[in-house]
Amino acid sequence: MPAFKGLIAAGFLCLCAIGFWGCESVGKGTGLFATKSTAEVSAKRTLESERTRYQTDRESSAARWLLAHCVKPHMTVKEINDILGEDGKRVRDDTWLKRGNGYRQDDIVYSWGPDNHGHDIYLVFRDKRLINFDPKEFE
């Protein structure tokens, strides 16, 4: 019976050790049940890495990340071209987009894309500056 109690105590200590050391490694890509947290994955994303992902794979999540973290209201078309790594195309027939959204007839629409899901990004400019843009909508 004393040997059995010792075995139980040793097993308990082993579990405690795994729990103690495992907790530090969870989220760091090591350990028994390791997963990367959203913050860690996001921390590794940069303008360059996401632009490359968008350009090479047309990855929609990369485009959304760029819009959420790099594009700001009042930017110019050129600044957005630099962020996305491609030139936007002027949308000539843009009344469908402007109708009922508070846009003026002289506002100018540009598109970028499509992404890997076939979606384009449409942004509206007034006096050569991005308007009605909220980066939080892309988080």
N, C-alpha and C positions, 0 to 999 in steps of 0.2 A: 504494500500500500504506500509506503513512503516513496518508493521509486515512481509510482504513478503520480503522486502529488508533485514530485520534482519535474516530471515530464509536462504536467499541466502548467506549472510555473514557467518552465522554459518556453513553452509554446506561447504563453501570455506575453512574456518579454519579447519574443520574436515579433508578435503582432504589434506590440507597442513600438518597437524599433522601426518596423515597416511603416506604420502610421506616422511616426515622427519624421523620418527621412523622406517618406513619400509625399508628405504635405508640402515640403519645400520644393519638390520637383514637379508637382502637378502644375500644369500651365507652362512649363519650361521645356516640354518636349521630351522629358525623360521620366523614369519612374513607372510604376505599375499601371496607373490609370491616367497617364498624362494626356492633357489636351491643351491646345493653345487658346488662350483667352482672346476675345475680340480685340481688346486693347493692344495685346502683343502683336497680333496680325496687322492691325491698323498702324501700329507704330513703325512697322517695317515698310509700309507703303510710302512712296515718295512721288513727287511730281514726275521724275524720270522713269521710275519703275511702272507707274500706272499709265503714263503716256506710251511707253513701249508696249505694255499689254494691250492697250487700246489699238495701237497701230498694227501690231503683228497678229493679234487674235480677234480684233474688233470686239473685245470683251466688254459687255454692257456694264458690268460691275466696276470696271476700271473707269469708264466714262462717267458713271455716277459719282465715283470717288473724286475724280477731277472736278466735276461740277460742284460738289459739296465742299471741297477743301481748297480749291485753287481759283475758281472763277468767283468774282465779286461784282456786285452792282456797279454800274457806271464804267465798266471796262470797255475798251474799244474792240472792234472785230479783230484787229491785228493781235492784241493781247490774248484773246481767246484762241486764235489760230495757233499762237505759240504754245499755249497750254495743251491743247488737244493734238498738236503736231500735224495739223492739216488745215488747209484753207477752207473757210466756210463758203457755201454757195449762196448767192443772192436768190431769194425766192421771189419770183415776179408775180405769180398768182397767189397772193397771200390774204385775200379778203376772207377766206374761210377761217383763218386763224385770228384775224383781227376782230371779226364780227362779235359784238356783245361782250368784249373783254376790256373795254375802256381804252383801247388803242385808237390812235388817230390814223387817218388815211395816209399821212405822210411818214408814219413809222415804217422802218425797214426791217424785214425779216431775213435772217440767214439760217442755213441749216448745215449741220455736220452729220456725217454718218454715211451709210447705216452701220449699226452695231451688229453683233453676231445673232441678234434676234430680228433683224430687219427694221429696227426702229431708227429714226433720225432724231437729232436734237435740233429744236427750233428755238431761236432766241431773237428777241425784238429789240431794236435800237432806235433811239430818238436823239437827234443832234449828235450822231456818231457814238453814242454811249448806250450801254446795256440798260434796259429798263425792266421793271416788274420782275425782278429776279431775286429769289430767296434761296441761298445755298442749303438751308435746312430741309427744303423739299426733296433733296437728293441724298440725304443721309440714310 
